[in-house]
Amino acid sequence: MAIGTPPRYYSAILDTGSDLIWTQCAPCMLCVDQPTPYFDPARSSSYAKLSCSSPMCGALYYPLCYQNTCVYQYFYGDSANTAGVLANETFTFGTNGTWVTVPRIAFGCGNLNAGSLFNGSGMVGFGRGPLSLVSQLGAPRFSYCLTSFMSPVPSRLYFGAYATLNSTSTSDSGPVQSTPFIINPALPTMYYLNMTGISVGGDRLAVEPSVFAINEEDGTGGVIIDSGSTITYLAQPAYDKVHEAFVAQVGLPLANVTSPDDLSTCFKWPPPPKRVVSMPELMFHFDGADMDLPLENYMLIDGSTGNLCLAMAPSDDGSIIGSFQHANFHVLYDNENSFLSFIPAPCNLI
């Protein structure tokens, strides 16, 4: 992705759990380290600040005004945040020598930023609100195929007619599966799914359907798919059942967890000599679709402790299907027909 005229190239986090497009900008009063120089609007001939009366300024959750310039503040669930000026700019997209330039994309030029960007320069919102990239491009559908978490191979992103799963199928990938989006009136820009259950080791866990349901009174609860969240967060009652099943089936001693922020279903690793350890299979069930997760999508070695951990954590509100869990799936968001489709795929080869 490139920003400005002349174009300057940046990487960013693809986030289906938010709308705003933003990058860190010079002069930067508080910024996160990134591998490229901060975007400097003074060096772009197409940069234009938006006024406080612009429709895009009105689309912000917390619009502010300073000398008739739209100023934004944006907050994320992991305590990351950004603040700066909302502006129009020319964006360039493409790969392999094929580039498309789109003028007047509204984005945040962030001068005060905090949180982790994982070597990116900002975030690109793919939610269903007017500020998101898909809304501004008028793209009725998009798809992505996320490579493994530590893979050096970049992930692929497709828009419009190029967003299709038809050519993804392989002999062992199984059929494309689809499940409808559901709308939460309290948070209509989020991609909510009707999760119906979880299986561990082939056994369906006894989780009440209400654990995954949206609370009709206040809009809390529910299940969203969010590429901007690294791991999956399960509502506490569902997480407890998953935890119990793994403890019963893995057969390794639990490791001590020193902080509530740590992954809490962790086992001492490596196992004793000559001890054969098998991990239970894990499957997420949705309305009309089952996501059979490969082992590398739900177990990881904690680099700080060396323990073998379930890549999930409990939530005191709703549930979030994170990017770690749907890596090496080609995932299609069809906003026109309101459904999500997915199929296992070797994303490093697509």
Buried (B, 14 or more C-beta within 10 A) or exposed (E): BBBBBEBBEBBBBBBBBBBBBBBBBBEBEEBBEBEBEBBBBEEBEBBBBBEBEBEBBEBBEEBBEEEEBBBBBBBBBEEBBBBBBBBBBBBBBEEEEEEEEEEBBBBBBBBBBBBEBEEBBBBBBBBBBBBBBBBBBEBBBBBBBBBBBEEEEEBBBBBBEEBBBEEBBEEEBEEBBBBBBBEBEBBEBBBBBBBBBBBBBEEEBEBEEEBBBBBEEEBBBBBBBBBBBBBBBBBBBBBBBBBEBBBEBBEBEBBEBEEEEBBBBBBBBEBEEEEEEEBBBBBBBBEEBBBEBBEEBBBBEBEEBEBBBBBBBBBEEBBBBBBBBBBBBBBBBBBEEEBBBBBBBEBBEB
